[in-house]
Amino acid sequence: MTDFVREQPDNDPDEIDAHGVDLVDGDAPSVRLLIRGDLPRTLEHEGRTWVATGETHDAGDSPDIAVFRPA
């Protein structure tokens, strides 16, 4: 699974890689986050725990976005 949405630029070695994440809960609009550093298996957002599903959303010409759902 490719989940990077932005890789560290060659000219700035101190910049941390970032991952795109969609928080998906049923038919509600998803929330897209940018996570810097390693992508966790779970994350907390607005008082809820979200779990990585292994699913991805196609981002067109960009790398895929990882999908997380409520725990």
N, C-alpha and C positions, 0 to 999 in steps of 0.2 A: 504494500500500500504506500503510495506516495502522498505525504501529507504536508510537505513544505509548501508554503506560499511565497516565501521570500528567503533566499539564501544569503549568507554572509557575503557582502561585496568584497572583491579581491583587494580593493584599496582601503578597507577598514577592518583589519583583523580583530579589533576589539568588539565589533558588533555581533550580537548573538543571533543565531538562526531563529526563525519564527515559523509556527505552524498555524494553519487555518482550521478552525473548529466550528461546526454547526451544532447548536443545542436544539434537538428536535423532540417535541412532545405532542404526539397526536396531530390534530389538524391546526394547532396554534402556529402562528408564524415562528419560524426558527430564529434563533439569535446567533449571529456570527461573531466569533471572538478570534483574536490573534494572540497566540500563546508563544511567548519567547522562551527559548531553551528547550529542554526535552519535553516531549508530549507525554503527559501522565496517563495512566489507565483510568483514573477518576479525577474529577475536579469539582470544586464548590463554586456556585454562582447564585447570588441572591437567595441564600439560605437553603439551597437544594444541592444534592449530590448527583452528579452526572457521570455516566460510565461509557467508556469507548466501546463501540459496537463492532468495529472492524469494517463497517460500511463507509463508503465515501460518496461525495457529490462531485460530479464532473464540473470542473471550473473552466471548461473550454480550453483556451491556449495555455492556461496556468495549471500548476499541479493540483491534484484533487484535494478536496476539503474533507477532513475526518468528521464522522458523525458520532455524537454523544447523545444518549437518551437518559431519562431519569432513572435513578437506582431503585 
